[in-house]
Amino acid sequence: MEPEARPMMLLDEADRALAEVLLGRSQCLYNMGRNAEATSDAQRALDLAHAVCDPRLESQVLVELGSQARARGDLAVARPVIQQALDRAEAA
């Protein structure tokens, strides 16, 4: 999203769009092997999704965070994050 477009959008819409962009960027960064940046972007996306009260988007971001943790072999992190994603999806 271009910074110039932000003032023309409602704040929630802008934050939701930014969260979706960050989620996509996180996926790209992870696929490029830039794991720390990917996690950081996904966490920012999760914070925005939570701020705009969008359980569907929260669930999507949590699935990404859980999938990244699982792919790294960190099942202790992946399992509760995926469970959280399921809980948020049920709330959607």
SEFIZA-3560 file (N, C-alpha, C; in Angstrom, 3 decimals):
REM SEFIZA-3560
<numar><xx>0.847</xx><yy>-1.163</yy><zz>0.000</zz><atom>N</atom></numar>
<numar><xx>0.000</xx><yy>0.000</yy><zz>0.000</zz><atom>CA</atom></numar>
<numar><xx>0.898</xx><yy>1.233</yy><zz>0.000</zz><atom>C</atom></numar>
<numar><xx>0.573</xx><yy>2.155</yy><zz>-0.844</zz><atom>N</atom></numar>
<numar><xx>1.352</xx><yy>3.380</yy><zz>-0.927</zz><atom>CA</atom></numar>
<numar><xx>1.020</xx><yy>4.288</yy><zz>0.243</zz><atom>C</atom></numar>
<numar><xx>2.019</xx><yy>4.916</yy><zz>0.848</zz><atom>N</atom></numar>
<numar><xx>1.761</xx><yy>5.793</yy><zz>1.998</zz><atom>CA</atom></numar>
<numar><xx>0.760</xx><yy>6.911</yy><zz>1.687</zz><atom>C</atom></numar>
<numar><xx>0.745</xx><yy>7.354</yy><zz>0.445</zz><atom>N</atom></numar>
<numar><xx>-0.187</xx><yy>8.426</yy><zz>0.082</zz><atom>CA</atom></numar>
<numar><xx>-1.643</xx><yy>7.970</yy><zz>0.138</zz><atom>C</atom></numar>
<numar><xx>-1.886</xx><yy>6.682</yy><zz>0.000</zz><atom>N</atom></numar>
<numar><xx>-3.257</xx><yy>6.164</yy><zz>0.012</zz><atom>CA</atom></numar>
<numar><xx>-3.818</xx><yy>6.059</yy><zz>1.417</zz><atom>C</atom></numar>
<numar><xx>-2.962</xx><yy>5.956</yy><zz>2.398</zz><atom>N</atom></numar>
<numar><xx>-3.415</xx><yy>5.728</yy><zz>3.772</zz><atom>CA</atom></numar>
<numar><xx>-4.383</xx><yy>6.790</yy><zz>4.291</zz><atom>C</atom></numar>
<numar><xx>-4.154</xx><yy>8.103</yy><zz>4.080</zz><atom>N</atom></numar>
<numar><xx>-5.104</xx><yy>9.085</yy><zz>4.610</zz><atom>CA</atom></numar>
<numar><xx>-6.504</xx><yy>8.991</yy><zz>3.997</zz><atom>C</atom></numar>
<numar><xx>-6.620</xx><yy>8.364</yy><zz>2.837</zz><atom>N</atom></numar>
<numar><xx>-7.911</xx><yy>8.261</yy><zz>2.173</zz><atom>CA</atom></numar>
<numar><xx>-8.701</xx><yy>7.038</yy><zz>2.619</zz><atom>C</atom></numar>
<numar><xx>-8.109</xx><yy>6.213</yy><zz>3.437</zz><atom>N</atom></numar>
<numar><xx>-8.771</xx><yy>5.001</yy><zz>3.905</zz><atom>CA</atom></numar>
<numar><xx>-9.151</xx><yy>5.161</yy><zz>5.370</zz><atom>C</atom></numar>
<numar><xx>-10.161</xx><yy>4.444</yy><zz>5.773</zz><atom>N</atom></numar>
<numar><xx>-10.444</xx><yy>4.367</yy><zz>7.194</zz><atom>CA</atom></numar>
<numar><xx>-9.283</xx><yy>3.651</yy><zz>7.864</zz><atom>C</atom></numar>
<numar><xx>-8.980</xx><yy>4.030</yy><zz>9.078</zz><atom>N</atom></numar>
<numar><xx>-7.817</xx><yy>3.479</yy><zz>9.764</zz><atom>CA</atom></numar>
<numar><xx>-7.862</xx><yy>1.956</yy><zz>9.834</zz><atom>C</atom></numar>
<numar><xx>-9.015</xx><yy>1.382</yy><zz>10.169</zz><atom>N</atom></numar>
<numar><xx>-9.112</xx><yy>-0.073</yy><zz>10.238</zz><atom>CA</atom></numar>
<numar><xx>-8.845</xx><yy>-0.711</yy><zz>8.886</zz><atom>C</atom></numar>
<numar><xx>-9.374</xx><yy>-0.116</yy><zz>7.829</zz><atom>N</atom></numar>
<numar><xx>-9.138</xx><yy>-0.658</yy><zz>6.490</zz><atom>CA</atom></numar>
<numar><xx>-7.656</xx><yy>-0.609</yy><zz>6.145</zz><atom>C</atom></numar>
<numar><xx>-7.018</xx><yy>0.509</yy><zz>6.463</zz><atom>N</atom></numar>
<numar><xx>-5.586</xx><yy>0.659</yy><zz>6.173</zz><atom>CA</atom></numar>
<numar><xx>-4.771</xx><yy>-0.348</yy><zz>6.975</zz><atom>C</atom></numar>
<numar><xx>-5.093</xx><yy>-0.520</yy><zz>8.242</zz><atom>N</atom></numar>
<numar><xx>-4.359</xx><yy>-1.472</yy><zz>9.074</zz><atom>CA</atom></numar>
<numar><xx>-4.591</xx><yy>-2.905</yy><zz>8.612</zz><atom>C</atom></numar>
<numar><xx>-5.819</xx><yy>-3.223</yy><zz>8.200</zz><atom>N</atom></numar>
<numar><xx>-6.117</xx><yy>-4.569</yy><zz>7.697</zz><atom>CA</atom></numar>
<numar><xx>-5.332</xx><yy>-4.832</yy><zz>6.406</zz><atom>C</atom></numar>
<numar><xx>-5.308</xx><yy>-3.844</yy><zz>5.517</zz><atom>N</atom></numar>
<numar><xx>-4.563</xx><yy>-3.993</yy><zz>4.265</zz><atom>CA</atom></numar>
<numar><xx>-3.071</xx><yy>-4.142</yy><zz>4.544</zz><atom>C</atom></numar>
<numar><xx>-2.556</xx><yy>-3.366</yy><zz>5.480</zz><atom>N</atom></numar>
<numar><xx>-1.141</xx><yy>-3.461</yy><zz>5.832</zz><atom>CA</atom></numar>
<numar><xx>-0.825</xx><yy>-4.839</yy><zz>6.418</zz><atom>C</atom></numar>
<numar><xx>-1.714</xx><yy>-5.353</yy><zz>7.256</zz><atom>N</atom></numar>
<numar><xx>-1.513</xx><yy>-6.685</yy><zz>7.836</zz><atom>CA</atom></numar>
<numar><xx>-1.459</xx><yy>-7.745</yy><zz>6.734</zz><atom>C</atom></numar>
<numar><xx>-2.316</xx><yy>-7.628</yy><zz>5.749</zz><atom>N</atom></numar>
<numar><xx>-2.326</xx><yy>-8.599</yy><zz>4.651</zz><atom>CA</atom></numar>
<numar><xx>-1.038</xx><yy>-8.509</yy><zz>3.834</zz><atom>C</atom></numar>
<numar><xx>-0.556</xx><yy>-7.288</yy><zz>3.607</zz><atom>N</atom></numar>
<numar><xx>0.704</xx><yy>-7.105</yy><zz>2.886</zz><atom>CA</atom></numar>
<numar><xx>1.862</xx><yy>-7.693</yy><zz>3.690</zz><atom>C</atom></numar>
<numar><xx>1.878</xx><yy>-7.421</yy><zz>4.997</zz><atom>N</atom></numar>
<numar><xx>2.942</xx><yy>-7.965</yy><zz>5.843</zz><atom>CA</atom></numar>
<numar><xx>2.912</xx><yy>-9.488</yy><zz>5.878</zz><atom>C</atom></numar>
<numar><xx>1.724</xx><yy>-10.069</yy><zz>5.869</zz><atom>N</atom></numar>
<numar><xx>1.616</xx><yy>-11.524</yy><zz>5.846</zz><atom>CA</atom></numar>
<numar><xx>2.222</xx><yy>-12.076</yy><zz>4.557</zz><atom>C</atom></numar>
<numar><xx>1.872</xx><yy>-11.478</yy><zz>3.436</zz><atom>N</atom></numar>
<numar><xx>2.445</xx><yy>-11.915</yy><zz>2.164</zz><atom>CA</atom></numar>
<numar><xx>3.952</xx><yy>-11.730</yy><zz>2.122</zz><atom>C</atom></numar>
<numar><xx>4.416</xx><yy>-10.618</yy><zz>2.647</zz><atom>N</atom></numar>
<numar><xx>5.857</xx><yy>-10.349</yy><zz>2.688</zz><atom>CA</atom></numar>
<numar><xx>6.556</xx><yy>-11.373</yy><zz>3.580</zz><atom>C</atom></numar>
<numar><xx>5.929</xx><yy>-11.707</yy><zz>4.694</zz><atom>N</atom></numar>
<numar><xx>6.485</xx><yy>-12.710</yy><zz>5.596</zz><atom>CA</atom></numar>
<numar><xx>6.660</xx><yy>-14.043</yy><zz>4.875</zz><atom>C</atom></numar>
<numar><xx>5.661</xx><yy>-14.430</yy><zz>4.111</zz><atom>N</atom></numar>
<numar><xx>5.744</xx><yy>-15.696</yy><zz>3.378</zz><atom>CA</atom></numar>
<numar><xx>6.891</xx><yy>-15.661</yy><zz>2.367</zz><atom>C</atom></numar>
<numar><xx>7.026</xx><yy>-14.543</yy><zz>1.670</zz><atom>N</atom></numar>
<numar><xx>8.117</xx><yy>-14.402</yy><zz>0.696</zz><atom>CA</atom></numar>
<numar><xx>9.481</xx><yy>-14.440</yy><zz>1.382</zz><atom>C</atom></numar>
<numar><xx>9.603</xx><yy>-13.685</yy><zz>2.460</zz><atom>N</atom></numar>
<numar><xx>10.875</xx><yy>-13.663</yy><zz>3.181</zz><atom>CA</atom></numar>
<numar><xx>11.245</xx><yy>-15.051</yy><zz>3.692</zz><atom>C</atom></numar>
<numar><xx>10.259</xx><yy>-15.769</yy><zz>4.211</zz><atom>N</atom></numar>
<numar><xx>10.535</xx><yy>-17.111</yy><zz>4.718</zz><atom>CA</atom></numar>
<numar><xx>11.030</xx><yy>-18.015</yy><zz>3.596</zz><atom>C</atom></numar>
<numar><xx>10.383</xx><yy>-17.919</yy><zz>2.444</zz><atom>N</atom></numar>
<numar><xx>10.794</xx><yy>-18.756</yy><zz>1.303</zz><atom>CA</atom></numar>
<numar><xx>12.181</xx><yy>-18.391</yy><zz>0.788</zz><atom>C</atom></numar>
<numar><xx>12.627</xx><yy>-17.179</yy><zz>1.076</zz><atom>N</atom></numar>
<numar><xx>13.968</xx><yy>-16.747</yy><zz>0.685</zz><atom>CA</atom></numar>
<numar><xx>15.001</xx><yy>-17.091</yy><zz>1.757</zz><atom>C</atom></numar>
<numar><xx>14.552</xx><yy>-17.694</yy><zz>2.873</zz><atom>N</atom></numar>
<numar><xx>15.471</xx><yy>-18.071</yy><zz>3.941</zz><atom>CA</atom></numar>
<numar><xx>15.763</xx><yy>-16.964</yy><zz>4.932</zz><atom>C</atom></numar>
<numar><xx>14.997</xx><yy>-15.891</yy><zz>4.871</zz><atom>N</atom></numar>
<numar><xx>15.200</xx><yy>-14.760</yy><zz>5.786</zz><atom>CA</atom></numar>
<numar><xx>14.198</xx><yy>-14.898</yy><zz>6.936</zz><atom>C</atom></numar>
<numar><xx>14.453</xx><yy>-15.909</yy><zz>7.769</zz><atom>N</atom></numar>
<numar><xx>13.494</xx><yy>-16.337</yy><zz>8.789</zz><atom>CA</atom></numar>
<numar><xx>13.203</xx><yy>-15.287</yy><zz>9.852</zz><atom>C</atom></numar>
<numar><xx>14.209</xx><yy>-14.601</yy><zz>10.339</zz><atom>N</atom></numar>
<numar><xx>13.982</xx><yy>-13.612</yy><zz>11.396</zz><atom>CA</atom></numar>
<numar><xx>13.105</xx><yy>-12.476</yy><zz>10.889</zz><atom>C</atom></numar>
<numar><xx>13.363</xx><yy>-12.022</yy><zz>9.675</zz><atom>N</atom></numar>
<numar><xx>12.540</xx><yy>-10.957</yy><zz>9.103</zz><atom>CA</atom></numar>
<numar><xx>11.118</xx><yy>-11.443</yy><zz>8.855</zz><atom>C</atom></numar>
<numar><xx>11.003</xx><yy>-12.689</yy><zz>8.409</zz><atom>N</atom></numar>
<numar><xx>9.682</xx><yy>-13.269</yy><zz>8.149</zz><atom>CA</atom></numar>
<numar><xx>8.856</xx><yy>-13.309</yy><zz>9.430</zz><atom>C</atom></numar>
<numar><xx>9.478</xx><yy>-13.755</yy><zz>10.504</zz><atom>N</atom></numar>
<numar><xx>8.777</xx><yy>-13.825</yy><zz>11.785</zz><atom>CA</atom></numar>
<numar><xx>8.392</xx><yy>-12.438</yy><zz>12.277</zz><atom>C</atom></numar>
<numar><xx>9.280</xx><yy>-11.490</yy><zz>12.108</zz><atom>N</atom></numar>
<numar><xx>9.000</xx><yy>-10.118</yy><zz>12.529</zz><atom>CA</atom></numar>
<numar><xx>7.808</xx><yy>-9.540</yy><zz>11.776</zz><atom>C</atom></numar>
<numar><xx>7.772</xx><yy>-9.723</yy><zz>10.457</zz><atom>N</atom></numar>
<numar><xx>6.647</xx><yy>-9.215</yy><zz>9.668</zz><atom>CA</atom></numar>
<numar><xx>5.346</xx><yy>-9.914</yy><zz>10.049</zz><atom>C</atom></numar>
<numar><xx>5.414</xx><yy>-11.213</yy><zz>10.262</zz><atom>N</atom></numar>
<numar><xx>4.210</xx><yy>-11.948</yy><zz>10.645</zz><atom>CA</atom></numar>
<numar><xx>3.706</xx><yy>-11.476</yy><zz>12.010</zz><atom>C</atom></numar>
<numar><xx>4.612</xx><yy>-11.217</yy><zz>12.936</zz><atom>N</atom></numar>
<numar><xx>4.200</xx><yy>-10.726</yy><zz>14.254</zz><atom>CA</atom></numar>
<numar><xx>3.548</xx><yy>-9.355</yy><zz>14.148</zz><atom>C</atom></numar>
<numar><xx>4.116</xx><yy>-8.491</yy><zz>13.311</zz><atom>N</atom></numar>
<numar><xx>3.506</xx><yy>-7.164</yy><zz>13.078</zz><atom>CA</atom></numar>
<numar><xx>2.120</xx><yy>-7.322</yy><zz>12.474</zz><atom>C</atom></numar>
<numar><xx>1.978</xx><yy>-8.253</yy><zz>11.532</zz><atom>N</atom></numar>
<numar><xx>0.676</xx><yy>-8.511</yy><zz>10.910</zz><atom>CA</atom></numar>
<numar><xx>-0.326</xx><yy>-9.007</yy><zz>11.952</zz><atom>C</atom></numar>
<numar><xx>0.136</xx><yy>-9.872</yy><zz>12.841</zz><atom>N</atom></numar>
<numar><xx>-0.740</xx><yy>-10.390</yy><zz>13.892</zz><atom>CA</atom></numar>
<numar><xx>-1.198</xx><yy>-9.273</yy><zz>14.822</zz><atom>C</atom></numar>
<numar><xx>-0.285</xx><yy>-8.395</yy><zz>15.191</zz><atom>N</atom></numar>
<numar><xx>-0.639</xx><yy>-7.272</yy><zz>16.061</zz><atom>CA</atom></numar>
<numar><xx>-1.695</xx><yy>-6.384</yy><zz>15.402</zz><atom>C</atom></numar>
<numar><xx>-1.539</xx><yy>-6.124</yy><zz>14.108</zz><atom>N</atom></numar>
<numar><xx>-2.522</xx><yy>-5.303</yy><zz>13.395</zz><atom>CA</atom></numar>
<numar><xx>-3.860</xx><yy>-6.016</yy><zz>13.276</zz><atom>C</atom></numar>
<numar><xx>-3.836</xx><yy>-7.297</yy><zz>12.956</zz><atom>N</atom></numar>
<numar><xx>-5.083</xx><yy>-8.064</yy><zz>12.838</zz><atom>CA</atom></numar>
<numar><xx>-5.836</xx><yy>-8.067</yy><zz>14.158</zz><atom>C</atom></numar>
<numar><xx>-5.098</xx><yy>-8.193</yy><zz>15.250</zz><atom>N</atom></numar>
<numar><xx>-5.718</xx><yy>-8.154</yy><zz>16.579</zz><atom>CA</atom></numar>
<numar><xx>-6.289</xx><yy>-6.763</yy><zz>16.869</zz><atom>C</atom></numar>
<numar><xx>-5.552</xx><yy>-5.726</yy><zz>16.481</zz><atom>N</atom></numar>
<numar><xx>-5.987</xx><yy>-4.350</yy><zz>16.739</zz><atom>CA</atom></numar>
<numar><xx>-7.274</xx><yy>-4.010</yy><zz>16.010</zz><atom>C</atom></numar>
<numar><xx>-7.473</xx><yy>-4.580</yy><zz>14.824</zz><atom>N</atom></numar>
<numar><xx>-8.700</xx><yy>-4.287</yy><zz>14.063</zz><atom>CA</atom></numar>
<numar><xx>-9.789</xx><yy>-5.331</yy><zz>14.315</zz><atom>C</atom></numar>
<numar><xx>-9.526</xx><yy>-6.230</yy><zz>15.267</zz><atom>N</atom></numar>
<numar><xx>-10.515</xx><yy>-7.250</yy><zz>15.666</zz><atom>CA</atom></numar>
<numar><xx>-10.977</xx><yy>-8.092</yy><zz>14.480</zz><atom>C</atom></numar>
<numar><xx>-10.005</xx><yy>-8.653</yy><zz>13.761</zz><atom>N</atom></numar>
<numar><xx>-10.303</xx><yy>-9.484</yy><zz>12.596</zz><atom>CA</atom></numar>
<numar><xx>-9.813</xx><yy>-10.908</yy><zz>12.868</zz><atom>C</atom></numar>
<numar><xx>-10.687</xx><yy>-11.757</yy><zz>13.466</zz><atom>N</atom></numar>
<numar><xx>-10.248</xx><yy>-13.104</yy><zz>13.821</zz><atom>CA</atom></numar>
<numar><xx>-9.865</xx><yy>-13.948</yy><zz>12.607</zz><atom>C</atom></numar>
<numar><xx>-10.469</xx><yy>-13.704</yy><zz>11.451</zz><atom>N</atom></numar>
<numar><xx>-10.110</xx><yy>-14.443</yy><zz>10.239</zz><atom>CA</atom></numar>
<numar><xx>-8.653</xx><yy>-14.164</yy><zz>9.869</zz><atom>C</atom></numar>
<numar><xx>-8.293</xx><yy>-12.895</yy><zz>9.862</zz><atom>N</atom></numar>
<numar><xx>-6.927</xx><yy>-12.512</yy><zz>9.518</zz><atom>CA</atom></numar>
<numar><xx>-5.946</xx><yy>-12.966</yy><zz>10.599</zz><atom>C</atom></numar>
<numar><xx>-6.359</xx><yy>-12.856</yy><zz>11.854</zz><atom>N</atom></numar>
<numar><xx>-5.506</xx><yy>-13.361</yy><zz>12.944</zz><atom>CA</atom></numar>
<numar><xx>-5.214</xx><yy>-14.842</yy><zz>12.741</zz><atom>C</atom></numar>
<numar><xx>-6.233</xx><yy>-15.597</yy><zz>12.386</zz><atom>N</atom></numar>
<numar><xx>-6.063</xx><yy>-17.029</yy><zz>12.165</zz><atom>CA</atom></numar>
<numar><xx>-5.092</xx><yy>-17.296</yy><zz>11.025</zz><atom>C</atom></numar>
<numar><xx>-5.217</xx><yy>-16.545</yy><zz>9.935</zz><atom>N</atom></numar>
<numar><xx>-4.308</xx><yy>-16.732</yy><zz>8.803</zz><atom>CA</atom></numar>
<numar><xx>-2.859</xx><yy>-16.466</yy><zz>9.200</zz><atom>C</atom></numar>
<numar><xx>-2.653</xx><yy>-15.401</yy><zz>9.951</zz><atom>N</atom></numar>
<numar><xx>-1.291</xx><yy>-15.056</yy><zz>10.369</zz><atom>CA</atom></numar>
<numar><xx>-0.755</xx><yy>-16.106</yy><zz>11.335</zz><atom>C</atom></numar>
<numar><xx>-1.579</xx><yy>-16.555</yy><zz>12.244</zz><atom>N</atom></numar>
<numar><xx>-1.143</xx><yy>-17.579</yy><zz>13.192</zz><atom>CA</atom></numar>
<numar><xx>-0.782</xx><yy>-18.877</yy><zz>12.472</zz><atom>C</atom></numar>
<numar><xx>-1.541</xx><yy>-19.237</yy><zz>11.448</zz><atom>N</atom></numar>
<numar><xx>-1.204</xx><yy>-20.431</yy><zz>10.655</zz><atom>CA</atom></numar>
<numar><xx>0.178</xx><yy>-20.256</yy><zz>10.032</zz><atom>C</atom></numar>
<numar><xx>0.445</xx><yy>-19.062</yy><zz>9.506</zz><atom>N</atom></numar>
<numar><xx>1.765</xx><yy>-18.817</yy><zz>8.915</zz><atom>CA</atom></numar>
<numar><xx>2.869</xx><yy>-18.922</yy><zz>9.966</zz><atom>C</atom></numar>
<numar><xx>2.662</xx><yy>-18.294</yy><zz>11.119</zz><atom>N</atom></numar>
<numar><xx>3.666</xx><yy>-18.379</yy><zz>12.183</zz><atom>CA</atom></numar>
<numar><xx>3.884</xx><yy>-19.825</yy><zz>12.621</zz><atom>C</atom></numar>
<numar><xx>2.801</xx><yy>-20.574</yy><zz>12.767</zz><atom>N</atom></numar>
<numar><xx>2.906</xx><yy>-21.977</yy><zz>13.159</zz><atom>CA</atom></numar>
<numar><xx>3.585</xx><yy>-22.827</yy><zz>12.099</zz><atom>C</atom></numar>
<numar><xx>3.267</xx><yy>-22.557</yy><zz>10.849</zz><atom>N</atom></numar>
<numar><xx>3.881</xx><yy>-23.304</yy><zz>9.752</zz><atom>CA</atom></numar>
<numar><xx>5.382</xx><yy>-23.027</yy><zz>9.669</zz><atom>C</atom></numar>
<numar><xx>5.751</xx><yy>-21.777</yy><zz>9.859</zz><atom>N</atom></numar>
<numar><xx>7.175</xx><yy>-21.437</yy><zz>9.849</zz><atom>CA</atom></numar>
<numar><xx>7.898</xx><yy>-22.129</yy><zz>10.994</zz><atom>C</atom></numar>
<numar><xx>7.283</xx><yy>-22.139</yy><zz>12.171</zz><atom>N</atom></numar>
<numar><xx>7.903</xx><yy>-22.806</yy><zz>13.323</zz><atom>CA</atom></numar>
<numar><xx>8.017</xx><yy>-24.308</yy><zz>13.070</zz><atom>C</atom></numar>
<numar><xx>6.987</xx><yy>-24.912</yy><zz>12.507</zz><atom>N</atom></numar>
<numar><xx>7.024</xx><yy>-26.350</yy><zz>12.212</zz><atom>CA</atom></numar>
<numar><xx>8.116</xx><yy>-26.664</yy><zz>11.197</zz><atom>C</atom></numar>
<numar><xx>8.225</xx><yy>-25.836</yy><zz>10.167</zz><atom>N</atom></numar>
<numar><xx>9.244</xx><yy>-26.056</yy><zz>9.133</zz><atom>CA</atom></numar>
<numar><xx>10.660</xx><yy>-25.937</yy><zz>9.699</zz><atom>C</atom></numar>
<numar><xx>10.810</xx><yy>-25.118</yy><zz>10.731</zz><atom>N</atom></numar>
<numar><xx>12.112</xx><yy>-24.991</yy><zz>11.400</zz><atom>CA</atom></numar>
<numar><xx>12.353</xx><yy>-26.146</yy><zz>12.370</zz><atom>C</atom></numar>
<numar><xx>11.329</xx><yy>-26.977</yy><zz>12.583</zz><atom>N</atom></numar>
<numar><xx>11.451</xx><yy>-28.096</yy><zz>13.512</zz><atom>CA</atom></numar>
<numar><xx>11.142</xx><yy>-27.726</yy><zz>14.945</zz><atom>C</atom></numar>
<numar><xx>10.565</xx><yy>-26.553</yy><zz>15.150</zz><atom>N</atom></numar>
<numar><xx>10.254</xx><yy>-26.071</yy><zz>16.498</zz><atom>CA</atom></numar>
<numar><xx>8.805</xx><yy>-26.407</yy><zz>16.847</zz><atom>C</atom></numar>
<numar><xx>8.564</xx><yy>-27.677</yy><zz>17.134</zz><atom>N</atom></numar>
<numar><xx>7.203</xx><yy>-28.138</yy><zz>17.404</zz><atom>CA</atom></numar>
<numar><xx>6.647</xx><yy>-27.598</yy><zz>18.712</zz><atom>C</atom></numar>
<numar><xx>7.520</xx><yy>-27.271</yy><zz>19.654</zz><atom>N</atom></numar>
<numar><xx>7.059</xx><yy>-26.710</yy><zz>20.932</zz><atom>CA</atom></numar>
<numar><xx>6.392</xx><yy>-25.357</yy><zz>20.718</zz><atom>C</atom></numar>
<numar><xx>6.817</xx><yy>-24.626</yy><zz>19.699</zz><atom>N</atom></numar>
<numar><xx>6.186</xx><yy>-23.345</yy><zz>19.354</zz><atom>CA</atom></numar>
<numar><xx>5.026</xx><yy>-23.574</yy><zz>18.393</zz><atom>C</atom></numar>
<numar><xx>5.232</xx><yy>-24.434</yy><zz>17.405</zz><atom>N</atom></numar>
<numar><xx>4.242</xx><yy>-24.627</yy><zz>16.343</zz><atom>CA</atom></numar>
<numar><xx>2.894</xx><yy>-25.115</yy><zz>16.876</zz><atom>C</atom></numar>
<numar><xx>2.929</xx><yy>-26.095</yy><zz>17.751</zz><atom>N</atom></numar>
<numar><xx>1.686</xx><yy>-26.722</yy><zz>18.221</zz><atom>CA</atom></numar>
<numar><xx>0.733</xx><yy>-25.716</yy><zz>18.878</zz><atom>C</atom></numar>
<numar><xx>1.161</xx><yy>-24.927</yy><zz>19.870</zz><atom>N</atom></numar>
<numar><xx>0.223</xx><yy>-23.985</yy><zz>20.489</zz><atom>CA</atom></numar>
<numar><xx>-0.198</xx><yy>-22.853</yy><zz>19.545</zz><atom>C</atom></numar>
<numar><xx>0.685</xx><yy>-22.458</yy><zz>18.635</zz><atom>N</atom></numar>
<numar><xx>0.322</xx><yy>-21.392</yy><zz>17.697</zz><atom>CA</atom></numar>
<numar><xx>-0.755</xx><yy>-21.887</yy><zz>16.734</zz><atom>C</atom></numar>
<numar><xx>-0.613</xx><yy>-23.108</yy><zz>16.245</zz><atom>N</atom></numar>
<numar><xx>-1.635</xx><yy>-23.676</yy><zz>15.350</zz><atom>CA</atom></numar>
<numar><xx>-2.950</xx><yy>-23.854</yy><zz>16.106</zz><atom>C</atom></numar>
<numar><xx>-2.879</xx><yy>-24.252</yy><zz>17.379</zz><atom>N</atom></numar>
<numar><xx>-4.109</xx><yy>-24.367</yy><zz>18.175</zz><atom>CA</atom></numar>
<numar><xx>-4.782</xx><yy>-23.008</yy><zz>18.331</zz><atom>C</atom></numar>
<numar><xx>-3.975</xx><yy>-21.987</yy><zz>18.539</zz><atom>N</atom></numar>
<numar><xx>-4.505</xx><yy>-20.622</yy><zz>18.629</zz><atom>CA</atom></numar>
<numar><xx>-5.175</xx><yy>-20.225</yy><zz>17.314</zz><atom>C</atom></numar>
<numar><xx>-4.568</xx><yy>-20.615</yy><zz>16.198</zz><atom>N</atom></numar>
<numar><xx>-5.150</xx><yy>-20.313</yy><zz>14.886</zz><atom>CA</atom></numar>
<numar><xx>-6.512</xx><yy>-20.976</yy><zz>14.744</zz><atom>C</atom></numar>
<numar><xx>-6.616</xx><yy>-22.215</yy><zz>15.183</zz><atom>N</atom></numar>
<numar><xx>-7.907</xx><yy>-22.898</yy><zz>15.137</zz><atom>CA</atom></numar>
<numar><xx>-8.951</xx><yy>-22.208</yy><zz>16.008</zz><atom>C</atom></numar>
<numar><xx>-8.530</xx><yy>-21.793</yy><zz>17.193</zz><atom>N</atom></numar>
<numar><xx>-9.453</xx><yy>-21.082</yy><zz>18.092</zz><atom>CA</atom></numar>
<numar><xx>-9.952</xx><yy>-19.786</yy><zz>17.471</zz><atom>C</atom></numar>
<numar><xx>-9.039</xx><yy>-19.031</yy><zz>16.845</zz><atom>N</atom></numar>
<numar><xx>-9.436</xx><yy>-17.759</yy><zz>16.215</zz><atom>CA</atom></numar>
<numar><xx>-10.337</xx><yy>-18.013</yy><zz>15.020</zz><atom>C</atom></numar>
<numar><xx>-10.071</xx><yy>-19.101</yy><zz>14.276</zz><atom>N</atom></numar>
<numar><xx>-10.904</xx><yy>-19.428</yy><zz>13.109</zz><atom>CA</atom></numar>
<numar><xx>-12.322</xx><yy>-19.766</yy><zz>13.553</zz><atom>C</atom></numar>
<numar><xx>-12.448</xx><yy>-20.448</yy><zz>14.673</zz><atom>N</atom></numar>
<numar><xx>-13.779</xx><yy>-20.770</yy><zz>15.186</zz><atom>CA</atom></numar>
<numar><xx>-14.525</xx><yy>-19.518</yy><zz>15.626</zz><atom>C</atom></numar>
<numar><xx>-13.780</xx><yy>-18.500</yy><zz>16.059</zz><atom>N</atom></numar>
<numar><xx>-14.402</xx><yy>-17.243</yy><zz>16.489</zz><atom>CA</atom></numar>
<numar><xx>-14.819</xx><yy>-16.371</yy><zz>15.305</zz><atom>C</atom></numar>
<numar><xx>-14.263</xx><yy>-16.667</yy><zz>14.142</zz><atom>N</atom></numar>
<numar><xx>-14.556</xx><yy>-15.839</yy><zz>12.952</zz><atom>CA</atom></numar>
<numar><xx>-15.970</xx><yy>-16.035</yy><zz>12.445</zz><atom>C</atom></numar>
//
